[in-house]
């Protein structure tokens, strides 16, 4: 790789080794993991204005995102249906021409059409963006494709739809007047797997199974047909909520140890820690004391909380109140909300930052918007450690294909 001068404020940027474009990028959970795996994003497409601001803020702030600072188009909030790579990918256009195209097209298409928590309308749901993902595959012709969704898409009722998606990839696609059409001359893809991975197997302190499709262009796989391997779990034992949240809980309660709430704060913290540790010990060998699945909630219905009744019950067993989202440390002190946020009988509520820890976000990742908007970004995210693991498996194949082609030169 050659070192190039980066854009102002981001320092020097290496030219990307592997490139990617991501749709439905949200607050960057998948983008973070794929970046850690070795991909540099040329576009992050997201419709929500707060999530798009989150992406841009962090790319500008962190030096390790210098490559994106130089090559990634921080697109204004944009509907995937309106995303046109030829028009909207400008910074990395020359790089793609020189490299012979895009390495990876990725996306966590909307989950509600397939979620057990919804009506599971699937293809009939207007929020289903699988067709738009296929359109972009036809336009970009990436070497690899990665699509993430809830495990509900693996239910038997969606078997025909999964087969339709697979056949569209494997039979060859191009963009015609009527949208995405078959074309015998178009590149074909091999779906190497559509598996469900559990986030807690990768150090995420949460029950969060995700269904992930991975496909490669058949020319990329030539001679490497069996080279893709799903990542092995990185953790034999899950990381518990008690272990993951103890430092941040201690920091929250410590703000009150020198004042009139000192005794109450100390007792509340010890009560939470004991309950969380007891739950972990109770479930040792049965999944451990991990969190239930975080949900982002609906923009149409009130403020954020930690999910339906069964999720709130699971949180209570971990010593946490799921009835809402707490103010951050400084705001809690400023507004005097410690009674609601920290000293509830059932336990403290989580802050947005703590919810982000439960999702596996880096501690220095910033979220834009108000508290509810931030929490929804976190709750809807794909855990970065899982994306990183799958991304590394994809890069192993792409690197092997590159080495094979270089030997032919």
N, C-alpha and C positions, 0 to 999 in steps of 0.2 A: 504494500500500500504506500502511496505517496502522501506526504504531509502537505496540506494546503492551508492558505491563510483563511481563518474563519471569519464569520460576520462579526461586526462590532459587538462587544459584550459577551461573546461566547468563546473567545480565545481561538486557538488553532484547532482545525478540524481535519481528521483523517478522512481520506476518500473511503467511502463504504466498501467493505468486502462483499456484503450481501445486502440487497435492497428489498424493501417491502412497501406496500401500500395497504392501509387498513381502513375498513369502513365500520360504521357504528362504533367508533373508538371510545365513546364515553369519556370517563375521567382518566383513561390511560392504563387500566389494569393489564390488558393484553399487550398494549404497546410497551409498557415497562418490561414485562417478561421477555418479549421478543427482542427488545433492545439489549437486555442483559445476555440473551443467547447469542447475539452477534448480528442482528439485523438493524439496518438504519432505515428509518421511515422517510419516504419521499412524499407521502400525503397521509394525513389523519383526518378522516371525514366524519363529522359529527354534527347532528342537527341541533342539539340542545346548546343554547348560548352559554350557559354556565359551565358545562363540560368542555366546550370548545375553548373558553377562557382559561380553564384549568390546564389544558394541554399547552396552550401558548405560553402561559405564565411559567410553567416548569421547564419548557424547552429553552426559554430565554434565561432562566435563573441558573440552571445546573450546567457546569462545564462538561460533564460527561455526555451531555446531549448536544455537544458542539457540532457533530455531524448533521443532526437534524436542523440545527440553527442555520447551517449553510445550504442544505439540500431539501429540507421539508417545507412544503407550502402550508403555512398555518392558515388553512382555509377558514373563511368566515362560516358561522353556523350554516350547514348546507344539508339538504335532504339528499340521501343517497340516490334517489330517483333522478335528481338533477345533476349528479356528479358526472362530469365528462373529462376523462383523463387527458385528452388532447388539448383541452382548454385550460384545465385547472392544475395540471402538473407542469410547472414551468421551471422551477429551480433545478429539478433533477432530470429534465427532459433530455439534455445533451448527454448526461451520464447514462441514461437508459439506451440511447442510440449507440453510444460507444460500447456498452456492455452487452448489447444484443438482447435487451429486454429486461423485464422485471423478474426477480427471483421468487418473491412470495406475495400473493394476495391473501389477506387474512381479514376476518371479521367475526364479531359476535352478533349475528343477526338477532332481531328482537325475539325474546323468549315467550311472551304471553300467548302466541298462537299454539304453543305446545306444552305450556306449563300445567302441572296438575292443579295449581292454584286458580287457574282460569277455566274458560269454557272449552279449551282445546279445539278451536275451530280450524286449526292448521291452515291448509291452503286457502280456505274460505275467509280467513281473517285478513283484513286490509293491512295489518301490520306485518304480514309475512313478506320478508325481503329476500328469500332464497332466489326468486326469479331475477332480482336486480343483481345479486351476487353472480349468478350465471352470466348475465349480460356483461358484467365487468370482466369475467374470465374470458369471454369471447373477444372483448375489445383489447385487453392487455396481454393475453396469452402468457401468463406467468409460468415459471418453471414448476412452482408448487402452489397449492391452495390449502388453506386451513380455515375451517368454519366451526365456530363454537356455539353451542346452544344448551338448553336444559335437557336433562335425561329423558324428559317426557317425549321427546321426538323419537326415542327408541321404542316407544310403546307399539304393540301390534297394530293399533288402529292407524298408525302412520306408515306402515310397511310399504304400501303402494307409493306414497309420496317420496319416501326415501329411495325407492327403486327408480322413480322418475328422475330425481336429482342425480343419482348415480349414472343412469343411462344418458342423461344430457351431457354429462362430463365425458363419459367414455365413448360416445358415438361421434363426437366432433361437433363444434359449435362455431358459428360466425354470426355477426350482427347484420340482420337484413331489414327490409322495410317493415316487417311485422314483428320486429324485436329479435330475440335470440333464436336462431334457426340452425338446423343440422346442415352440415357441409362436409362432404367426403374429403375435401382438401384441407379442412381446418385441423389444427392440432387436437390430438386426443389425449385424454387423461386416464390414469389408472387410480382408482380409489383404493388406497392401501389399507384403509381401516376407517371404521366409524365406531369409536370406542367410548366408553364412559370411564372417566378418571375421577377419583375422589380426592378433593383438595387436601384433606387431612393427611393423605399419604405423602404429601410434599411439604409438610411443615406448617400448613395453614390451620389455625386452631378452630376449625369450623367444619360442620357437615355440609359439604357443597359438591355434589356430584355433577360433572359437566360432560355432555356428549360432544365429541370432537371428531370432525371429518378431516382426513388428510388425503390429498391426491397429488400426483406428480404427472407432468407431461410424459408421454410414453417414450419420447426420444431421450429424456433425461434419465429414465430408468433402464435404458438399453444396456444389458449386461449387469444390471444392478437390481434386478426385479425383486429380490428378497432382502434388500439392504436396509429398508426402513424398519426400525425397531421402536415400539412404544417405550417410553421412559419407565424405568423401574422406580418404585417408591424410594424417596430419599430418607424417609423416617420409618423405622420399625415401630416405634411408639408415637402416637400423635402428640403434638404440643398442646397442652391443656390451656384453658382460658386463664386459670390461676397463674400459670407460668408466663403466659403472653402479656397479661394485663397488670401483674403486680407492680412493675416499676411505675407505670402511668397512674395506677390507682394510688400508690403511695405519694406520688407527686401532688395529686389532687387533694388528698386529705392533709398532707403536710402543711398546706397553706393555712390551716385552721388550728394547728397544734400550739400556737403561741398566744391564743386569744381566748375569748369567752366560750368558744366552741371546742376547746382543746379536749376535754374529756369525752364529749360526744363524738368528735372526729376520730379519736383513738379507738373507742369502742366500736364505731361503725366500720372502720377499716379492718380491725381484727375479726369482726363478725363476718365481713365479706370474704376475707382470705380463708378463714376456717371453712366456710360453707363451700367455696369453690374447690379447695383442696380435698374436702371430704367427698364431694361429688366425683372428683377425679379418682380418688382411691376406690370408691364404690364401683366405678365403671372400668377399672384397670383390667385390661385384657378383653374388654367389650367395646372398645372405641374410645375410652378415656373421657375426661371431662371437657369435651370440646363444645363449641357453641352450635346452636341450631342454625339453619341457613338464614343468612341475612337477606332481607328483601328491600328493594328500593321504594316500593309503594307506588301509588298512582298520583299523578298531578291533579286529578279531578277530585280527590278526597282528602281534605284536611292536611294536618301536619304528619310528620314522620313518626313511626314507632318501630318496634323490633319484630313485627309480624303478627300473624294470627294467634288465636288463643293458645294453641298447642306450643307455639314458639315462645310465647310469653311465659308459659308454665315451665318450659325447659330453662329459660333464663333465670326464673325464680329459684330453681334448684341449684343454680350456679351463683346465687346471691346477688343477682342483678335484676333491677326493675326494667321491664320492657315496655313501659307505658309511654315512653317518649324518648327524646334525645336531649341530653344535658347541655348546658352552656359550657364553653371552654373555661379553663381555669380563671383567667383574668375577668371574663364577663360574669362568671359566677360570683366572684368577690365584689365586683363593681355593682351588680344588680341585687346582691344579697339573696341569691336563689339556692343557697346551700341546703335549705330545708327540703326543697323539691328535688334537687339534683343529686345530693349526697346522703342525706339522712333519712330517706324513706324507710319505713319498717321492713319492706321487702328487699331493700338494698339500693345502692346507687344506680342511677341511669348512666348509660354510656355517653361519652362525648363523641363527636364526629371523628376525632383523632383515634379514639379507642376502637370505633367501628372499623376504621381503616386498618388498624393493627390486626383485627380479626380477619380482614380480607387479604392480608399479606402485603399491603402497600409499604414502601419505604417510609421511614419516619419523617423525612424531610420533604415529602410530596405535599404540595399545597393545593387546596380546593377552593374554587371561586364560588361566589354567591352567598346567600344567607344560609343559616344553619340547616333548614329543611332541604334546600337545593343541594347543599354539600352532602348531606346524608344520603339523598337519593342517588347521587353519583357513586358514592361508596357502595350502597346496597345493591346496585345493578352491575357491579364490576365483575370482571373475570380475574380471579386471584393471580397476581404476577408470577408466583413460584410455579404454578401449573403451566402457564404460558411459556415460561423460560424452559421448562423441561421438554415440552413438545417442540419448541423452537430449536433446541439443541439437536433433537433427533432429526428434524428436517434438514438442518445445516449439515449434519453428517452425510446425508445422501447427496446434497448439492455439492459439497466439497469433493466427495468421491467422483461425482460426475465430471466436475471440473478437472480433476487430476487425470481421469480417463481421457478426456478430450485433449488435454495438453500433451499427453503421450503420443497422440496421433499427429501432432504438428511436426 
